[in-house]
Amino acid sequence: LVNSSRILIWEDGSLEINNITRNDGGIYTCFAENNRGRANNTGTLVITDPTRIILAPINADITVGENATMQCAASFDPALDLTFIWSFNGYVIDFNKENIHYQRNFMLDSNGELLIRNA
């Protein structure tokens, strides 16, 4: 590799690739040498699709005692796992607690629907 508009090899040997594409994925090897010898090491660069929210929660007005549903869905690279994390007033909701007030819909991997019971 040589320096170009997208590829920069820094003085410390670091490699920087700008505007990455799927074609940049693969096996990269760094070689270092001096008058004492030569060494190399290899790493793999895997390119994945970005995770994006495709259905965001919207504001809702409900009456005290009713249930409310907050929608959330995402697109993501199928090679990766996806986790939805909900928070309320800045505090993460712990669905592992014995918590009947907040529930999640686990029917679809890309759906992070939140059910709030008896608001």
N, C-alpha and C positions, 0 to 999 in steps of 0.2 A: 504494500500500500504506500501511496505517496500523498503528500498534502494536496488538497484541492479545495474547491468551494464548499464541499460537504464533509470532507475528511481532514482532520487535523491530528497530527502526531505531536504531542507536547514534548518539551525538552526532557521531562522526567520519564518519558516512554509511554505515558497514558495515550489512549486512542479516544478521540471524540468524533462521533458521526452525527451530523445534523440532518434534519428532515428525513428521518429513517423510513425505509420502505421494506416491504416483505423480502425484496431481493437482498437486503443487507443481512438477513438471517443466515447463520452457518457457523463454521468452526474458524476461530481466529487463533493464531499462534504468534507469540511475542518471542523474538530472539534477542539475546544480549550477549555481547562478546567484548573481550579486551585481551591484553597480552597474557593473561592467566588462564584463559579458556573461553568456552562458549556454553550458554545455557538457553533453554527454551521452555515454555509452558503454553498450554492450550486451554481455551475456554470456548463455550458455545453460546451464541447469541440467539435467543428465541424471540420471535416477533409475534405479539398477540393483538387481537382487536381490543380497542378500548372498552371499558365499562361505561355505560351511559344510562341515565334515568330516562325511560321512554314514557312513563306515566307517573307524574308527580302528585303528591298529596295536594288537595285543594281545601280552602277554608270551608267550614261547615257550621251551621247554626242548628242546634237541637235543643229539645226540652229536657230538663233535669229528669233523670230516671230512664231515659231512652238509651238505646245502643247507637253507637256511631262507628262508621267504617272509614278508615283512611287508606286510600289506594297508593300503591307504589309498585312499579314494575321497571325492570332494567333489561337491556341487551348486554351480552357479554360474550367473550370468547369461550367456545365450548370446551377448550382444553383446560379451562380454569374453573375453580369453584366460586360460588357467589354466596355472600352472606349479607342479609339485610340487618341493619342495626337501627332501632328506633330509640329516640330520646324524648323526654317530656321535660320542658323547661330547662334544658341543658343537662339532664341526668339520664343516663342510659337505662332503658327499661330492661329488667332482668326477667326473661320469660321462663327461666329455670326454677325460679321461686314458685311456691304455691301461690299463684297469682291468678285469680279468676276475673279480675277487673280488665286486664290486658291479655289478649290472645292473638296468635298469629295464624294465618292460613298457609299451611305447608303443602297445598295441593299442587302448585306449580313452582318449579325451580326459579323462574324469573319473576315471581310474584311475591311481594313483601307486604301483602295486605295486613293492616292492623285493625282489630276489633276492640272497641272500648265498650265494655258492658256497664250498664246502669250508671251512666254519666251523671 
